[in-house]
Amino acid sequence: MKTATIQLEALACPSCVQKIENAVKSFEGVEKDTVKIMFNSSKVKFDFDDEKLTLEEVEKAITGLGYEVVKSQAK
């Protein structure tokens, strides 16, 4: 398991948080209970199985929703 942190451009509204959360939780390999979207800091944190999923796949899904990924890391 790895823990990912994705820094986004500033989030504008609470419904943005819900959209991103649903997108991240939809991936197989993401630990659903660990998904946290921090509205004030515009960060997404979650644990995932790096054998089932890449961080890039999650980034693409977030970008596809119209949110810009500033940087990301997985440990």
DOSELUM-140522 format. One record per residue: residue in one letter; x, y, z of N, C-alpha, C in turn; residue number from 0. Coordinates in Angstrom, 2 decimals, m for minus. Last residue first. Layout:
<recs>
<rec sepa="A" n_c1="X" n_c2="Y" n_c3="Z" ca_c1="X" ca_c2="Y" ca_c3="Z" c_c1="X" c_c2="Y" c_c3="Z" marti="NUM"/>
...
</recs>
This chain:
<recs>
<rec sepa="K" n_c1="4.00" n_c2="7.63" n_c3="m1.30" ca_c1="5.04" ca_c2="7.05" ca_c3="m0.45" c_c1="4.64" c_c2="5.67" c_c3="m0.02" marti="74"/>
<rec sepa="A" n_c1="3.57" n_c2="9.81" n_c3="m3.98" ca_c1="3.11" ca_c2="8.59" ca_c3="m3.32" c_c1="4.28" c_c2="8.02" c_c3="m2.55" marti="73"/>
<rec sepa="Q" n_c1="2.45" n_c2="13.04" n_c3="m5.08" ca_c1="3.48" ca_c2="12.11" ca_c3="m4.63" c_c1="2.84" c_c2="10.92" c_c3="m3.97" marti="72"/>
<rec sepa="S" n_c1="1.94" n_c2="15.84" n_c3="m7.26" ca_c1="1.48" ca_c2="14.68" ca_c3="m6.52" c_c1="2.66" c_c2="13.83" c_c3="m6.11" marti="71"/>
<rec sepa="K" n_c1="0.76" n_c2="19.12" n_c3="m8.20" ca_c1="1.82" ca_c2="18.13" ca_c3="m8.00" c_c1="1.24" c_c2="16.96" c_c3="m7.23" marti="70"/>
<rec sepa="V" n_c1="m1.55" n_c2="20.19" n_c3="m9.44" ca_c1="m0.33" ca_c2="20.97" ca_c3="m9.35" c_c1="0.86" c_c2="20.04" c_c3="m9.16" marti="69"/>
<rec sepa="V" n_c1="m4.16" n_c2="19.44" n_c3="m11.54" ca_c1="m3.25" ca_c2="18.85" ca_c3="m10.57" c_c1="m1.95" c_c2="19.65" c_c3="m10.59" marti="68"/>
<rec sepa="E" n_c1="m7.19" n_c2="21.15" n_c3="m11.98" ca_c1="m5.79" ca_c2="21.05" ca_c3="m12.34" c_c1="m4.96" c_c2="20.46" c_c3="m11.21" marti="67"/>
<rec sepa="Y" n_c1="m10.28" n_c2="19.76" n_c3="m12.89" ca_c1="m9.45" ca_c2="20.32" ca_c3="m11.81" c_c1="m7.99" c_c2="20.10" c_c3="m12.15" marti="66"/>
<rec sepa="G" n_c1="m12.01" n_c2="18.49" n_c3="m14.62" ca_c1="m11.79" ca_c2="19.92" ca_c3="m14.80" c_c1="m10.98" c_c2="20.57" c_c3="m13.70" marti="65"/>
<rec sepa="L" n_c1="m12.21" n_c2="15.82" n_c3="m14.69" ca_c1="m13.34" ca_c2="16.52" ca_c3="m14.08" c_c1="m13.19" c_c2="18.04" c_c3="m14.18" marti="64"/>
<rec sepa="G" n_c1="m9.74" n_c2="15.15" n_c3="m15.69" ca_c1="m10.91" ca_c2="14.98" ca_c3="m16.55" c_c1="m12.16" c_c2="15.65" c_c3="m16.01" marti="63"/>
<rec sepa="T" n_c1="m8.20" n_c2="15.42" n_c3="m13.42" ca_c1="m8.04" ca_c2="16.40" ca_c3="m14.50" c_c1="m9.24" c_c2="16.36" c_c3="m15.44" marti="62"/>
<rec sepa="I" n_c1="m9.07" n_c2="13.10" n_c3="m12.14" ca_c1="m9.31" ca_c2="14.40" ca_c3="m11.51" c_c1="m9.21" c_c2="15.51" c_c3="m12.56" marti="61"/>
<rec sepa="A" n_c1="m8.16" n_c2="11.16" n_c3="m13.93" ca_c1="m9.58" ca_c2="11.23" ca_c3="m13.62" c_c1="m9.93" c_c2="12.59" c_c3="m13.02" marti="60"/>
<rec sepa="K" n_c1="m5.40" n_c2="11.62" n_c3="m13.88" ca_c1="m6.14" ca_c2="11.81" ca_c3="m15.14" c_c1="m7.64" c_c2="11.95" c_c3="m14.87" marti="59"/>
<rec sepa="E" n_c1="m4.82" n_c2="10.89" n_c3="m11.21" ca_c1="m4.61" ca_c2="12.27" ca_c3="m11.67" c_c1="m5.42" c_c2="12.56" c_c3="m12.93" marti="58"/>
<rec sepa="V" n_c1="m5.31" n_c2="8.16" n_c3="m11.38" ca_c1="m6.16" ca_c2="8.99" ca_c3="m10.52" c_c1="m6.04" c_c2="10.45" c_c3="m10.92" marti="57"/>
<rec sepa="E" n_c1="m3.24" n_c2="7.43" n_c3="m13.10" ca_c1="m4.63" ca_c2="7.14" ca_c3="m13.46" c_c1="m5.60" c_c2="8.01" c_c3="m12.66" marti="56"/>
<rec sepa="E" n_c1="m0.96" n_c2="8.15" n_c3="m11.65" ca_c1="m1.29" ca_c2="8.88" ca_c3="m12.88" c_c1="m2.73" c_c2="8.65" c_c3="m13.31" marti="55"/>
<rec sepa="L" n_c1="m0.79" n_c2="6.26" n_c3="m9.70" ca_c1="m1.18" ca_c2="7.61" ca_c3="m9.30" c_c1="m1.60" c_c2="8.42" c_c3="m10.52" marti="54"/>
<rec sepa="T" n_c1="m2.22" n_c2="3.14" n_c3="m10.72" ca_c1="m1.11" ca_c2="4.10" ca_c3="m10.68" c_c1="m1.66" c_c2="5.46" c_c3="m10.26" marti="53"/>
<rec sepa="L" n_c1="m3.26" n_c2="m0.02" n_c3="m9.37" ca_c1="m3.57" ca_c2="1.34" ca_c3="m9.80" c_c1="m2.32" c_c2="2.21" c_c3="m9.77" marti="52"/>
<rec sepa="K" n_c1="m2.49" n_c2="m2.42" n_c3="m8.38" ca_c1="m3.77" ca_c2="m2.37" ca_c3="m9.10" c_c1="m3.99" c_c2="m1.04" c_c3="m9.79" marti="51"/>
<rec sepa="E" n_c1="m0.19" n_c2="m2.01" n_c3="m7.05" ca_c1="m0.18" ca_c2="m3.10" ca_c3="m8.01" c_c1="m1.46" c_c2="m3.09" c_c3="m8.86" marti="50"/>
<rec sepa="D" n_c1="m0.60" n_c2="m0.07" n_c3="m5.19" ca_c1="0.11" ca_c2="0.32" ca_c3="m6.41" c_c1="0.30" c_c2="m0.82" c_c3="m7.40" marti="49"/>
<rec sepa="D" n_c1="m3.41" n_c2="0.59" n_c3="m3.57" ca_c1="m2.59" ca_c2="m0.57" ca_c3="m3.90" c_c1="m1.91" c_c2="m0.28" c_c3="m5.23" marti="48"/>
<rec sepa="F" n_c1="m3.59" n_c2="3.57" n_c3="m1.54" ca_c1="m3.95" ca_c2="2.74" ca_c3="m2.70" c_c1="m2.95" c_c2="1.61" c_c3="m2.88" marti="47"/>
<rec sepa="D" n_c1="m4.97" n_c2="6.14" n_c3="0.45" ca_c1="m4.09" ca_c2="4.97" ca_c3="0.35" c_c1="m4.55" c_c2="4.14" c_c3="m0.83" marti="46"/>
<rec sepa="F" n_c1="m5.08" n_c2="9.72" n_c3="0.00" ca_c1="m5.70" ca_c2="8.39" ca_c3="0.04" c_c1="m4.62" c_c2="7.32" c_c3="m0.01" marti="45"/>
<rec sepa="K" n_c1="m5.88" n_c2="13.15" n_c3="m0.28" ca_c1="m5.03" ca_c2="12.11" ca_c3="0.30" c_c1="m5.79" c_c2="10.79" c_c3="0.31" marti="44"/>
<rec sepa="V" n_c1="m5.76" n_c2="16.19" n_c3="m1.89" ca_c1="m6.45" ca_c2="14.90" ca_c3="m1.88" c_c1="m5.46" c_c2="13.90" c_c3="m1.30" marti="43"/>
<rec sepa="K" n_c1="m6.06" n_c2="19.67" n_c3="m1.12" ca_c1="m5.29" ca_c2="18.44" ca_c3="m1.24" c_c1="m6.20" c_c2="17.22" c_c3="m1.19" marti="42"/>
<rec sepa="S" n_c1="m6.74" n_c2="22.36" n_c3="m0.53" ca_c1="m6.91" ca_c2="21.80" ca_c3="m1.88" c_c1="m6.04" c_c2="20.57" c_c3="m2.11" marti="41"/>
<rec sepa="S" n_c1="m6.88" n_c2="23.42" n_c3="1.96" ca_c1="m5.54" ca_c2="23.31" ca_c3="1.38" c_c1="m5.56" c_c2="22.73" c_c3="m0.04" marti="40"/>
<rec sepa="N" n_c1="m9.68" n_c2="23.41" n_c3="2.34" ca_c1="m8.90" ca_c2="24.63" ca_c3="2.56" c_c1="m7.51" c_c2="24.58" c_c3="1.94" marti="39"/>
<rec sepa="F" n_c1="m10.46" n_c2="20.70" n_c3="1.76" ca_c1="m10.97" ca_c2="21.83" ca_c3="0.98" c_c1="m10.05" c_c2="23.05" c_c3="1.10" marti="38"/>
<rec sepa="M" n_c1="m9.08" n_c2="17.75" n_c3="1.41" ca_c1="m8.96" ca_c2="18.91" ca_c3="2.29" c_c1="m9.27" c_c2="20.17" c_c3="1.50" marti="37"/>
<rec sepa="I" n_c1="m10.44" n_c2="14.67" n_c3="1.26" ca_c1="m10.24" ca_c2="15.86" ca_c3="0.43" c_c1="m10.20" c_c2="17.04" c_c3="1.40" marti="36"/>
<rec sepa="K" n_c1="m9.47" n_c2="11.38" n_c3="1.69" ca_c1="m9.76" ca_c2="12.64" ca_c3="2.38" c_c1="m9.46" c_c2="13.79" c_c3="1.41" marti="35"/>
<rec sepa="V" n_c1="m9.84" n_c2="7.97" n_c3="1.87" ca_c1="m9.94" ca_c2="9.12" ca_c3="0.96" c_c1="m10.35" c_c2="10.37" c_c3="1.74" marti="34"/>
<rec sepa="T" n_c1="m9.89" n_c2="5.72" n_c3="3.40" ca_c1="m8.76" ca_c2="6.63" ca_c3="3.60" c_c1="m8.86" c_c2="7.89" c_c3="2.74" marti="33"/>
<rec sepa="D" n_c1="m11.96" n_c2="4.04" n_c3="2.74" ca_c1="m12.02" ca_c2="4.69" ca_c3="4.05" c_c1="m10.93" c_c2="5.74" c_c3="4.24" marti="32"/>
<rec sepa="K" n_c1="m11.14" n_c2="2.94" n_c3="0.24" ca_c1="m12.23" ca_c2="3.93" ca_c3="0.31" c_c1="m12.25" c_c2="4.72" c_c3="1.62" marti="31"/>
<rec sepa="E" n_c1="m8.20" n_c2="2.48" n_c3="m1.11" ca_c1="m8.83" ca_c2="2.18" ca_c3="0.18" c_c1="m9.87" c_c2="3.27" c_c3="0.44" marti="30"/>
<rec sepa="V" n_c1="m8.16" n_c2="1.59" n_c3="m4.50" ca_c1="m8.15" ca_c2="2.70" ca_c3="m3.54" c_c1="m8.84" c_c2="2.23" c_c3="m2.26" marti="29"/>
<rec sepa="G" n_c1="m8.63" n_c2="m0.61" n_c3="m5.99" ca_c1="m7.28" ca_c2="m0.45" ca_c3="m5.48" c_c1="m7.14" c_c2="0.70" c_c3="m4.52" marti="28"/>
<rec sepa="E" n_c1="m10.71" n_c2="0.77" n_c3="m8.38" ca_c1="m10.36" ca_c2="m0.45" ca_c3="m7.66" c_c1="m8.90" c_c2="m0.30" c_c3="m7.24" marti="27"/>
<rec sepa="F" n_c1="m12.14" n_c2="4.01" n_c3="m8.08" ca_c1="m11.05" ca_c2="3.15" ca_c3="m8.56" c_c1="m10.90" c_c2="1.91" c_c3="m7.70" marti="26"/>
<rec sepa="S" n_c1="m13.98" n_c2="5.60" n_c3="m6.83" ca_c1="m14.48" ca_c2="4.69" ca_c3="m7.86" c_c1="m13.40" c_c2="3.72" c_c3="m8.36" marti="25"/>
<rec sepa="K" n_c1="m12.75" n_c2="7.42" n_c3="m5.17" ca_c1="m13.29" ca_c2="6.20" ca_c3="m4.56" c_c1="m13.74" c_c2="5.17" c_c3="m5.59" marti="24"/>
<rec sepa="V" n_c1="m12.24" n_c2="9.45" n_c3="m7.02" ca_c1="m11.12" ca_c2="8.71" ca_c3="m6.43" c_c1="m11.61" c_c2="7.38" c_c3="m5.85" marti="23"/>
<rec sepa="A" n_c1="m14.87" n_c2="10.32" n_c3="m7.57" ca_c1="m14.00" ca_c2="9.85" ca_c3="m8.66" c_c1="m12.87" c_c2="9.00" c_c3="m8.09" marti="22"/>
<rec sepa="N" n_c1="m15.79" n_c2="11.16" n_c3="m5.06" ca_c1="m16.47" ca_c2="10.06" ca_c3="m5.75" c_c1="m15.59" c_c2="9.47" c_c3="m6.85" marti="21"/>
<rec sepa="E" n_c1="m13.99" n_c2="13.31" n_c3="m4.61" ca_c1="m14.04" ca_c2="12.16" ca_c3="m3.70" c_c1="m14.67" c_c2="10.95" c_c3="m4.38" marti="20"/>
<rec sepa="I" n_c1="m14.71" n_c2="15.05" n_c3="m6.67" ca_c1="m13.36" ca_c2="14.47" ca_c3="m6.64" c_c1="m13.35" c_c2="13.22" c_c3="m5.77" marti="19"/>
<rec sepa="K" n_c1="m17.35" n_c2="15.67" n_c3="m5.90" ca_c1="m17.06" ca_c2="15.11" ca_c3="m7.22" c_c1="m15.72" c_c2="14.40" c_c3="m7.23" marti="18"/>
<rec sepa="Q" n_c1="m16.97" n_c2="16.78" n_c3="m3.34" ca_c1="m17.76" ca_c2="15.56" ca_c3="m3.50" c_c1="m17.47" c_c2="14.88" c_c3="m4.83" marti="17"/>
<rec sepa="V" n_c1="m15.49" n_c2="19.08" n_c3="m3.96" ca_c1="m14.92" ca_c2="18.07" ca_c3="m3.06" c_c1="m15.65" c_c2="16.74" c_c3="m3.27" marti="16"/>
<rec sepa="C" n_c1="m17.34" n_c2="20.51" n_c3="m5.38" ca_c1="m16.12" ca_c2="20.07" ca_c3="m6.06" c_c1="m15.50" c_c2="18.92" c_c3="m5.27" marti="15"/>
<rec sepa="S" n_c1="m19.11" n_c2="21.25" n_c3="m3.45" ca_c1="m19.55" ca_c2="20.20" ca_c3="m4.37" c_c1="m18.38" c_c2="19.68" c_c3="m5.21" marti="14"/>
<rec sepa="P" n_c1="m17.77" n_c2="23.35" n_c3="m2.12" ca_c1="m17.87" ca_c2="22.03" ca_c3="m1.49" c_c1="m18.34" c_c2="20.92" c_c3="m2.44" marti="13"/>
<rec sepa="C" n_c1="m15.66" n_c2="25.17" n_c3="m4.47" ca_c1="m16.91" ca_c2="24.92" ca_c3="m3.76" c_c1="m16.95" c_c2="23.53" c_c3="m3.15" marti="12"/>
<rec sepa="A" n_c1="m13.08" n_c2="25.57" n_c3="m5.49" ca_c1="m14.00" ca_c2="26.69" ca_c3="m5.41" c_c1="m15.23" c_c2="26.42" c_c3="m4.55" marti="11"/>
<rec sepa="L" n_c1="m9.71" n_c2="24.85" n_c3="m4.72" ca_c1="m11.07" ca_c2="24.36" ca_c3="m4.92" c_c1="m12.06" c_c2="25.48" c_c3="m4.65" marti="10"/>
<rec sepa="A" n_c1="m6.70" n_c2="25.71" n_c3="m6.35" ca_c1="m7.68" ca_c2="26.04" ca_c3="m5.30" c_c1="m9.08" c_c2="25.54" c_c3="m5.66" marti="9"/>
<rec sepa="E" n_c1="m5.20" n_c2="22.80" n_c3="m7.82" ca_c1="m5.47" ca_c2="24.23" ca_c3="m7.84" c_c1="m6.55" c_c2="24.49" c_c3="m6.79" marti="8"/>
<rec sepa="L" n_c1="m3.97" n_c2="20.17" n_c3="m5.62" ca_c1="m4.78" ca_c2="20.71" ca_c3="m6.72" c_c1="m4.74" c_c2="22.22" c_c3="m6.72" marti="7"/>
<rec sepa="Q" n_c1="m1.81" n_c2="17.61" n_c3="m4.81" ca_c1="m2.08" ca_c2="19.03" ca_c3="m4.61" c_c1="m2.81" c_c2="19.55" c_c3="m5.84" marti="6"/>
<rec sepa="I" n_c1="m2.16" n_c2="14.48" n_c3="m3.45" ca_c1="m2.27" ca_c2="15.23" ca_c3="m4.70" c_c1="m2.64" c_c2="16.67" c_c3="m4.36" marti="5"/>
<rec sepa="T" n_c1="m0.62" n_c2="11.83" n_c3="m2.03" ca_c1="m1.04" ca_c2="13.20" ca_c3="m1.75" c_c1="m1.02" c_c2="13.93" c_c3="m3.08" marti="4"/>
<rec sepa="A" n_c1="m1.00" n_c2="8.41" n_c3="m1.15" ca_c1="m0.84" ca_c2="9.45" ca_c3="m2.16" c_c1="m1.31" c_c2="10.79" c_c3="m1.61" marti="3"/>
<rec sepa="T" n_c1="0.61" n_c2="5.68" n_c3="0.18" ca_c1="m0.24" ca_c2="6.83" ca_c3="0.51" c_c1="0.06" c_c2="7.92" c_c3="m0.50" marti="2"/>
<rec sepa="K" n_c1="0.43" n_c2="2.22" n_c3="m0.74" ca_c1="1.10" ca_c2="3.52" ca_c3="m0.74" c_c1="0.09" c_c2="4.58" c_c3="m0.34" marti="1"/>
<rec sepa="M" n_c1="0.83" n_c2="m1.20" n_c3="0.00" ca_c1="0.00" ca_c2="0.00" ca_c3="0.00" c_c1="0.87" c_c2="1.25" c_c3="0.00" marti="0"/>
</recs>
